[in-house]
Amino acid sequence: MRSRLVMNVIPRSGWKDFTPLMVLKSAAGWYVGTLFNDPEEPGFVEPGSRDTTYFEKKEDAEKVLAQMELIWAASPEDMAMHIFEDWLNLSGLDPQGVGYRLTP
């Protein structure tokens, strides 16, 4: 699944340089995001987007990614984020922490 953040911020021609959404780890914790493959420096990969807050457990980030995929596949574009935030509330996860982090 492509990052809606990347799709909203990066011109379509640049989407190919970002991986699909995946669970990633940083010093701050686990999160759902993308990696960026720099086309001008083959083999150079860096974080591309962080589409969620950080989670202490990998399992929580995996659960969030799975739910994102289900909701975005089954929901109208304008309702998907609201449905996802409701799911986060019901799951006890922090909906305030989820949001787009990438800046152009």
N, C-alpha and C positions, 0 to 999 in steps of 0.2 A: 504494500500500500504506500502510495506517495504521501509525503508530508503536505498537508494543506498550507502550512506556513510557507514552505518553499514555493508551492504553486502560487501563493498570493504575493510573494515578494520578488521572486526571481523570474526573469523573462523565460518563456517556454523553452527557448533554445538552450537554456542553461540547466534545465531539469535533469538531463542525462548525466550531469556531473555529480548528482546527489544520489545516494543509495535509497532504497525503500526504507520506511520506518523500521527500526529495530530497537532492541533493548541494548543499551550501552552503559558503561560504568565510567565514573570519574571519581576524583577524590571526594566529591560531595555526596556521592551515592549513585544509585541506579536510576536511569531515566529512559524515556522513549525519545528517539531522535534519529538523525541521519548522519552519515559521513559524507564529506566532500572530497572528490577525487579531482585534484587540480589538473586540468587538461594541458597546462603549460609546463608542468613538472611531473611527468609520468612517474607513478609510484608514490607520489606525495599525497597522503591522506590525512585529513584533519576533521574535527567535529564540524558538521554542517549546520545542524539545527538542534535545538532542544525543545521538544514539543510538549513536554510535561514538566512537572516539578520533580524533585529528587525523591527517591524512595530508599528506605533503609534496606529493604529486602528485594532481591532480584525477582522473587515470585510476585511481588506486588506490581512491579513494572511489567512483567510478562502478562499478568492478568489485565492490566490497563491496556496494553497493546492489543490483546485479543478482543477486548470489548470495543476498542476504537474501531477495529476492522469490521466487527459485526454491525455496529451502529452506523458507520459511514456507508456500508454496503446496502443497508436496508432503509435508510432515512433520507428524506429530502434534504438537500444541501443547507437550506436555511433553518432546519430544525435539528440537525445532527449535533451541534455543540450543546444545545439546551438539553437534549436527551442524554448526552454523555455526562454533563454536569449533574443531572438528576441521578444517574447511575452512580457517580462518584459519591454523592451524598449518602445514598442508600448503602453503599459499600463501606462507608466509614473512611474513605480516602478524602484528601483535601482538594475540593474543586477550585479553591482560590489559587492553588499552586499551579494549576494547569493553564497554559496559555502560550501564546507564541512569543518566542524569545529572539528570533533572528531579526537582525536589522540589515537593510541593504548596505 
